[in-house]
Amino acid sequence: MQVRYDKEVDAAHIRLSRKRPTGAVEVQEGVILHLTDKDELVAIEILDASKRFPIRSLFTFEFVR
């Protein structure tokens, strides 16, 4: 998994797979799921990210079983 934050455009990008997305679905204004042609989730893009959650939380991971 890769997590990136672009401060200039205030966008977070969470890549979950190395597969290449073939499309995208905006599930809520500014929240975009990038999918393969088999509807496999590849990435999540969040626009206006700093207005939605604390950006620091992107880089703090908690593993829960």
C-alpha positions as CSV (number, residue, x, y, z in Angstrom):
1,M,0.0,0.0,0.0
2,Q,1.2,3.5,-0.8
3,V,-0.1,6.7,0.7
4,R,0.6,10.1,-0.9
5,Y,-0.6,13.6,-0.1
6,D,-0.3,16.5,-2.5
7,K,-0.4,19.7,-0.5
8,E,-0.6,21.9,-3.5
9,V,-4.0,20.4,-4.6
10,D,-5.0,19.1,-1.2
11,A,-5.5,15.6,-2.4
12,A,-4.8,12.2,-0.8
13,H,-4.2,9.1,-2.8
14,I,-4.2,5.7,-1.3
15,R,-2.9,2.9,-3.6
16,L,-4.0,-0.5,-2.5
17,S,-2.8,-2.6,-5.5
18,R,-0.2,-2.5,-8.3
19,K,-2.9,-3.3,-10.8
20,R,-3.7,-0.7,-13.4
21,P,-7.1,0.9,-13.0
22,T,-9.4,1.1,-16.0
23,G,-12.0,3.4,-14.6
24,A,-13.2,5.4,-11.6
25,V,-16.4,5.9,-9.6
26,E,-17.1,9.0,-7.5
27,V,-18.9,7.6,-4.5
28,Q,-19.3,10.9,-2.8
29,E,-18.3,14.4,-4.0
30,G,-14.5,14.4,-3.9
31,V,-14.1,10.7,-3.0
32,I,-13.1,8.6,-6.0
33,L,-12.5,4.8,-6.2
34,H,-10.2,3.7,-9.0
35,L,-11.2,0.2,-10.2
36,T,-10.0,-2.5,-12.7
37,D,-12.4,-3.8,-15.4
38,K,-13.2,-6.6,-13.0
39,D,-14.3,-4.0,-10.3
40,E,-11.2,-4.7,-8.2
41,L,-10.4,-1.7,-6.0
42,V,-7.0,-0.3,-6.9
43,A,-6.9,3.1,-5.2
44,I,-8.9,5.7,-3.3
45,E,-8.5,9.4,-4.1
46,I,-9.8,12.0,-1.7
47,L,-10.0,15.7,-2.8
48,D,-10.1,18.5,-0.3
49,A,-8.5,16.0,2.1
50,S,-7.4,18.4,4.8
51,K,-11.1,19.5,5.2
52,R,-12.2,15.9,5.7
53,F,-9.7,14.5,8.2
54,P,-6.4,15.3,9.9
55,I,-3.7,14.7,7.2
56,R,-1.3,13.3,9.8
57,S,-3.7,10.3,10.2
58,L,-2.8,9.2,6.7
59,F,0.7,8.4,7.9
60,T,-0.3,6.7,11.1
61,F,-1.2,3.0,10.7
62,E,-2.8,0.7,13.2
63,F,-2.9,-3.0,12.4
64,V,-6.0,-4.6,13.9
65,R,-6.7,-8.3,13.7
